[in-house]
Amino acid sequence: QVQLVESGGGLVQAGGSLRLSCAASGRTSDIYTMGWFRQAPGKDREYVAGISWGDDSTYYKISVKGRFTISRDNTKNTVYLQMNGLKPEDTAVYYCALANTFEKRYNYWGQGTQVTVSS
């Protein structure tokens, strides 16, 4: 089993920055990829960014590319999401997720952290 704990959400004005962190614990030797999703009120959960544990390849939702940066520290089994140039439409609960090498799909989820961007 894997446990994910997020931190770093909060309230920020438009144009500001936040950095989210997600620490994985438990069975972390089989990480395949980690990513961030978000869910705004009344909307479906959507993919934001991901990073491959094997080769550091990164992937982004088009609307955040150039503003958000995903990175990892594999010594700490932690993934980060640096969010710059935040917009009110980025307001959502942000979830960290993990896929292992067996299933290669996001099966483990954090509890979520609220990000609110005021205009």
N, C-alpha and C positions, 0 to 999 in steps of 0.2 A: 504493500500500500504506500501511497504517497500523500503527503500533506503539503498544502500550499498556503502561505500566509502573505497577504498583500499589505502594503503600507504606502503612505505618501499622498493620498488624496486630499482634497480640500477645496476651498473657495478662492478663486483668483479672478482678477479682472481680465477682460479681453486683451489679448496681446501679451499676457503674462506667461509664466512657465511653471511647470510642476514636474517632479520626477517620481514615478511609481516604482516600487520595488516588490519583488515576489521571491520569497525564499522557499525552496523545496526541501523537504525532509522525508525520511523513511527510505523507501527503495529508490534511490536516485542514481544507481549505477546503470540504469537502462533508459536514460532520457534520450529520446529521439529528437524532439523539438519542444520548445516552449513558446507560448504566444500570449497575446492580449486580445480580449474581446471587450465589447461594451454594449450596454443596453440602456437606451433612453426611455423615458416614460411613454408607454403606449406603442413602443416599437419593438421589433424583433432584435435579438442579440446579433451583433455583427462583428466580423473579424476586423481587427485593427492592424496587428503586426505579428510577425513570428520570426523565430531564429532557430536555425538548425544547430543541434549540439555537435554534430560531426564536423562541419566545415564552416560554421559561422555564416552561412548564407542567410540573408534577411529578406523579408517580404512585408509589403505594406499595402494597406487600403489606399487607393489612389488619392483620396481627399486628405490624407494625413502625410503623404510622402513629401519630404522636404521640410516638414515641421516636427515630426516625431522621429525619434531614433530609438531602436531597440538594441540592447546590448546584453552581454552576460558575463558573469564571473563564475567559471565552472569550479573554481576552488571553493566557492561558497554555495554552489548550486543555486545561484540567484540570477534572476533576469530583471532588467530595468527597462523602463519606458520613459525617456526624456521627452517631454512635450513642450514645445516652444510655440509662440504665436497662437496661443489658444483662442478659440472662437466660441461664442455661445452655443453653437451647434455641436461642440465637443462635449457638452454637458451630458453626463451619463454615469451609470455605475460601471466601473471597469473591473473586469475579471481576468485573472491570470489562469492559464491552462497549460496542461502538460500532456504530451503524447509519449508513450514508451516505445521501445524498439519492437515489441511483440505485436501490438495492435496498430501502431502508427496512426492513431487518431486521438483527438483530444478527449481523454476519458477522466482526467483529474482536474478539478476546478477549485479555485480559491473562493473565499466568502464574498469578495467584491469590495471595492472601495469607491466612495462617491467623489466625483469630480464635478464641480459646478463652476461655470464660467459666466461671470456677469458682464452685461454690455455697458 
